[in-house]
């Protein structure tokens, strides 16, 4: 533990659109925000090659470039942006205690949690290669589907989110092949029926993804194993979408903050308030429905405004 304790009016844990937007609003409100960027500075968007659906970017922007611009905007208003990540919290008292990298102890009047969620991937070396290359692997059909319009794609997953993304892709792509790893869907019946009735969605039950095939730069096909017959097939595709869920980055808060059954922070509807007074949430740490940069930014604004009002009520 640290020998010195730093007192902070507004601490923002995590970056990305939610964290940086909260920092912009908090700084403009003279709350002297301190933002720790977390283990993935800039959040999930730093793995997105092209962002075309965020208002104001007429010609699109890369995810990393957008995050740098948001960071610089927050700094311009006086936000203190720091490297490091929260490793422990104690929200049991009026002063919210947070430890950074197990060594720095902070005592905070308000805390905004914007730690986001991490997409789950299969873990195949070829999948990770093309994900890092930005050449054909994605965990967000709404974000990246537009780049595969009139092309053939493969999506893996069996839940409601997978069905929603497959149906979304079917409106853009020539053909969508859906790989379901077991013999039945986990999705609701209505979502399962929707994909089954969509003409350009082919569903392959009981199939495992074996390899993402390409020329080392972009994806050309997906190899899948038929677990019933043992046959390995190669499916032509330029895009591979993984829809097997997200894990919210909220583990360190579970002893104090109310989480739902999958780990997302439960906020008071219409606000960013958590069950702990003075602790607020923004972005994908609480949002398992939309998960878009624009909605994350909006909740970042809400969290900063809610924190400002909370501080005003204490004066």
N, C-alpha and C positions, 0 to 999 in steps of 0.2 A: 504494500500500500504506500501511497505517497506521503511525504512529510508535510506537504502544503496542500491546502484545499482551495480550489478556485471557485468563486461565486459567480454564477451566470444567471442573467435574467431570463433568457430564452435559449434553450439548447435544442438543436435540430439533429436527430440521429439518422444519418443516411442521406444520400444525395438523389440524383435522378430528377425528373420534372417536378415531383411533389416536394422534395426537400429544397431544391433551388428556388422554386416559386414561393414556398414558405419563407425562405431567407430574404427574398426580395421584399415581400410585404412586411415582414418583421423589421427589417432594416429601415424601411421607409417610415415605420411607426416608432422609430427611435427605441426599439427594444434590444438593440445591441446583440443580435443573434450570433451564436457560435454554431457552426455546422461541422460535424465530423462526417467525412465522406463515406466511411464504411469500407468493406473489403472489395467492393466493386465500384470505385468512384464513377459517378454518372449513371449507375444502375444498368438495367437490362438494355436500354437503348444503345449502350456502347457496343453491343454485339449486332446492332441493326445497320446494315449497309446503307440503306436509303429510307428516309422518312418523307413521304409525300402527302400525308393526310393531316399534318399539323398546320393550322391556319397561319397564314402570313408568309409561308415559304412557297412562293409561286412555282419555283423550279425544283422544289424538293431540297433536302439537306441530309447529310449523313448523320447517323445517330451520335457519333463522337463529336462532330462539329457542333451540333445543336447543344450538347451538354456543356461544351466549352463556352459557348455564347451565353447560356443561362448562368454558368458559374461566374463569368466576367460581369454580367449584369448585376448579380447579387453583390459581388465585390464592389462595384461602382457605388452602391448605396451604403457600403460600410459593413457588410456581412463578413464575419471572420471565418474563412473556409480553411479547415485543417485536415491533415491526413490522420488516419486512425479509426478505430471502430470500438463501439461499446461492448464490453465483455461481461458486465455485471450491473444490476440496478437494485436500488432499494427505494420503493415508493410507499413505505409504510408510514411515513410521517409527513408533516407539512412541507418540509424541504425534501425535494426529490434528489436522491443521490445516484450518480452514474459514474462508473469507472471506465476509463478508456485504456485499452491495451493492458488491462490488469494493474496499471501503475498510477494513472492520473485520476484523482478523485475530484468530481465536480459536484457542487451543491447548487441546484437549479430551482428557480421560482416556477418556471414552466418548461415542459418538455414536449417537443413534437416528434413523434415516431414516424419516420418515412423510410423504413428499412426494406420495403418492397417484398417481392416474392421471387423465387427462382424457378424457372421452368424445369420440369423433369425431362431428362433425355434417356435414351436407351443405353448410352454408354459405349456404343460401338466405335472403334477407332476411326473408321471411315466416316461415320456420322459426325464425330467431333472435328475431323479434318475439314469437311465441307462447311460445317457451321462456322469454324474459325476463318475459313476462306471467304465466307459470305457468298458462296456460290451454289446455293440450292437447298440448304437445310434451314428450317424455321420452326418456331414454336408458336407462331401467331399468324393465322390465316388472314385476319382483318388487316394486320400490319403489312403483310408481304404478298398476299394473294394477287394483287393487281399486277405484279411483275410476271405472273405466269398466265396471263389471260390468253385464251386460245391454245394453251399447251396442255400436256398431260402431266398429272401430278399424282403422288401417293400420299396418303395420310394414315397414320397409325394411331389407334385409340378405340375405346369401346363405350365411353361415357357420354353424357349429354353434351359436354363441351366438344368432344370429337365429332359428334353428329352435327352440331351447330356449325362447326368449322368446315366439315365436309359439304354441307348444304350450301354454305357461303361460297366455297370454292367452285361448286358445280355451276354457279351463275357466271363465273369468270372463265373457267377452264373447259377445254374440249372434253376431257375425261378425268374423273377422279376415281382412283382405286383405293378402297378403304381396307386396311389390314386390321382384323380383329384377332387378338392373340389367343382367345379362348373360343369355346363353342357357342357362346351367347353374349349379347350386349349387356353392359351394365347400365345403359341409358334407360330413360323412361320409355314406355311403349310408344308414346306419341312421337318421340324423337326418332326412335328406331324405325317406325313406319314411314316417317318423312324421308329418311335416306333411302329406304328400300323402294319407295315409289318414285324416286328421282332417276330418270332414265340414264343420265350420263355418270351415275355413281355405280361402280362395280364393287361388291362387298365380298371379300375373301375371308371366310371364317377359319379359325384355327390355324392361322399363319403367323410365323415369326419373321421379323426382319433379320436378314443375315448380313447384308452388306449394302452400303450406298456406293454405287458404281459411277465413275466419271473419268475425266481426262486429267485429273489432279487439280483442275481449276473449277469446272462446273459439273453438275450432276447429269448423267445420261440415263441411268436406270437404277432400279432397286431389286436386289435379290431377296427372295422370300422363301421360307421353308414351309411346305405343307406338312403340318405335324401329323396328319392322318396317314398320308401316303409316303412321307419321307422325301418327296420330290422337291427339288429347288428350282424355282422359276425365276426368270428375269423379266421385270415389268418396265417397259420404256417410260421414263419420266424425267422431266427437267427440274422438278421440285419435290422435296420430301418434307412433309409437315408432321411434327410430333405433337400429339394432343393427348398425353397421358397424365396431365395434371401439373399443378404448380405447388411449391412448398413455400408458405409465407415465412419470412425471416423474423420470427417472433419468439423464438425459444427462450431468450433471456428475460422476457417480460411475463412469462406464464405464471409466476408466483404472485403477481400483483395485478395484472391486467386480465380482464375477462376475454377469453378466446372462444371461438366456436369449435366444433368437433374436429375441424381440419386445421386449426391453428390460426385462422384469421382473427384479427382484433375486432371485437364487437363494439361499435360506436353507437351513440344515441342517434336515431334516425334524424336526418336533416341537419346534423351538426358533426363536428369532428371530435366531440367529447368521448372519452373513455369512462370507465367506472371510477377512475382516480381523478379527483379534482386537480386541475392544473396540468394534466397529461392528455395530449391530443394525438390524433392519428391522421395521416394523409397517405394517399396513394394505395399501392397494391398490397400493403400490409393488412388493409381492411377490405379491399375490393376484389372479390372473386368473380365478379360478373362482367365488368367492362374491360378492365386491364389495358387502358389506352393511355398514351402520353398526355392527351388533352384532358382526360378525366382526372388523372393524377395531379396535373397542374392545378386544376380547379379545386381539388380538395386540399392542396397545399395552401392556396389562398384562404380557404375556409379555416384551416388550422391556425394560420397566423392571426386572422381576425378574431377567432375564438380565444386565442391566447392573449391578445391585446385586451379584449373585454374582461377576461378573467383577472388580469393584472389591474385593470382600472377598478374592478369591484373590490380589490383588496386594499386600495389606497384610502 
